[in-house]
Amino acid sequence: MQQLTFLSQRLLQAVFVTLAVTLFVAFAIRFTGDPAVMMTQESSNVTEADLAMIRESLGLNAPFHVQYLQFMGQLLTGELGNSFFRGPIKELIGSALPSTLLLAATSMVLSILISIPLGIVAAVKQGKWVDQLIRILSLTGLSFPNFWLAMMLVLIFSITFNVLPVSGFSGVASLVLPSATVAIVLTAVNVRLVRTAMLDVLSEQYIMVARAKGVKEFWVIYKHALRNSAIALITFFGLQFGNLIGGIVVVERVFNWPGMGSLALDAIAQRDYPLLQASVCILAMLIVIVNLVTDMAYSLIDPRIRVKS
C-alpha cells in the first residue's frame, strides 16, 4: 500500500511537471521570431498581406490557447503534426531520438565503468599518492569545456592520425569520439561523487565491525560499503542521465550528430514552432520519466524512503 501511494505521488508530480513544461515551451517559443518572415526572407517583394496569408495557412492566427490545446491533443495521440519546413515531426523525432539516447547511454555507461573503480580506490587510499593523483585527474577533467575537448579529440584522432570519423553517424566508430567527450567530463564529476559516498560509508561502525570479524577487505568494500553507497550513487547517476539527455547539444553540434539537440537547434534557427515545441517537450518528458524511474529504483533499495515520502 505504501509503495502504491509513493508511486501515485510521483506519477502525479510527473504529470504536473510535464504540463508546466509544455505550457512554458508553447508560450516562450512565440518570442523567437515570425516563421512567415523566415520563410520569405529571401524574397524582396513580400507584402504584409502575403505574410498574413502564410500565418493563416500555418494556423498561427488562432488564439494561443487554441494552438496549445491542439498541440496537446497531438502530443497525447502521438501524432505531432508537420514541421513548417521538414515534413512530419513524428518521423524527424523518430530518427533523432534514438541517436541521442544511444550517445547519452554509451557515455553514461563508460563513465560509470571508469568512475566507480577509480572512486573506490581513491576512497580506500585516502590521503595517499594514488588518491591525490585521481583527484588531480578529476579536477583536470572538470576544467575542460566539452566543446574544446571535442575539438581536440577531432584534431588528434580524426585529422592528425585519421583513425576515427570526424562527424556524422555511420557506424560504431562514429560513436567513439562524441561518447568519449561526454564520458570524460562525466567521469571527472562521478569519481569525486563515488569517493565522497564511499568515505561516508567507510567511517560507519558496521564497517569497522566487519573488519574486526576478519571479513576480507574485498567483501568489506564491495559488499558492505559500495552496496550501502548505492542510494546516493543511483540518485545522482539517474538525475545526471536525465540532464544528459537534454544537455549534450554542444557535443552533438560539434560532431554533427543527428540527435535531438541538433534537431532543436535547427528548429530555433528556422523559427519552426511545431518542431521546436515537440522536440523540447519530448526531451522534457524523457527527463521526467528518468527521474521517476530513479525515484522508484532507490525506493525499492531502501523501503524507508517510501515511508518518509
Sequence and secondary structure as in RCSB ss.txt:
>XXXX:A:sequence
MQQLTFLSQRLLQAVFVTLAVTLFVAFAIRFTGDPAVMMTQESSNVTEADLAMIRESLGLNAPFHVQYLQFMGQL
LTGELGNSFFRGPIKELIGSALPSTLLLAATSMVLSILISIPLGIVAAVKQGKWVDQLIRILSLTGLSFPNFWLA
MMLVLIFSITFNVLPVSGFSGVASLVLPSATVAIVLTAVNVRLVRTAMLDVLSEQYIMVARAKGVKEFWVIYKHA
LRNSAIALITFFGLQFGNLIGGIVVVERVFNWPGMGSLALDAIAQRDYPLLQASVCILAMLIVIVNLVTDMAYSL
IDPRIRVKS
>XXXX:A:secstr
 HHHHHHHHHHHHHHHHHHHHHHHHHHHGGGS  HHHHHTTT SS  HHHHHHHHHHHTTTS HHHHHHHHHHHH
HHT   EETTTEEHHHHHHHHHHHHHHHHHHHHHHHHHHHHHHHHHHHHTTTSHHHHHHHHHHHHHHHS HHHHH
HHHIIIIIIIS  S SSS SSHHHHHHHHHHHHHHHHHHHHHHHHHHHHHHHTSHHHHHHHHTT  HHHIIIIII
HHHTHHHHHHHHHHHHHHHHHH HHHHHHTT  SHHHHHHHHHHHT HHHHHHHHHHHHHHHHHHHHHHHHHHHH
H THHHHH 
